[in-house]
């Protein structure tokens, strides 16, 4: 299991607004907020895997990775739909509307990009 996944940002406030709204659909909340450093972390509890957003420590612009996708588990398909709607409402973009995929019979997911271009997925692996 991983400790955390981090994506970069060039506009910290925009990213905080985006992820506060989007990750709340998954019952994730801010676990830490370090505005002077330009870092925020999300999760359900501090000891569980976390998702972080931050300005690069090297001072160079943040860029997204080609071929990189951060995928979040959803407890049901309705949450996948809510995640997708929250992304679009808060400045993200569509990369694949919610729906069944060919990965396995119950894979119901959506693919999106945050305002920085980071690719995200929200998926439910359970039957409807």
C-alpha positions, 0 to 999 in steps of 0.5 A: 500500500502506498503512503501518499500520491502527490500532484503539482500545482502552479495555482495553489488556491485554485487547486485547493478550491477544486480538490476541496469540492471534488474530494468531498464527494469521496468523503475525503477532507483536508488533513493538513493545509500549509499555504506558506509552502503551497501544500494541502493533503487530503484523506479520511484519516492521517494514518491512511493513504493520502492525496496531496497537492503542492507547488514543486519544491525545486521552484520550477513549474508543475507539469502533469505526467503523460501516462500518469493517472491517479485513480480514486475508489468510489463506494458506488456508481452514484459517487462516481457520477457525483465526482464527475459532476463536481470536476466539471463544475469546479474547472476540471475537464472531461476525459471520459464520461462515467460508464462501464469499461471493458476492464472487467464486468463491474468497472464503472469509472470516469476519467477527468483532468484537474485545472492543472492537467493532471489526469484523475479517475474515479472508479467503482468496482462493485456491481450496481 
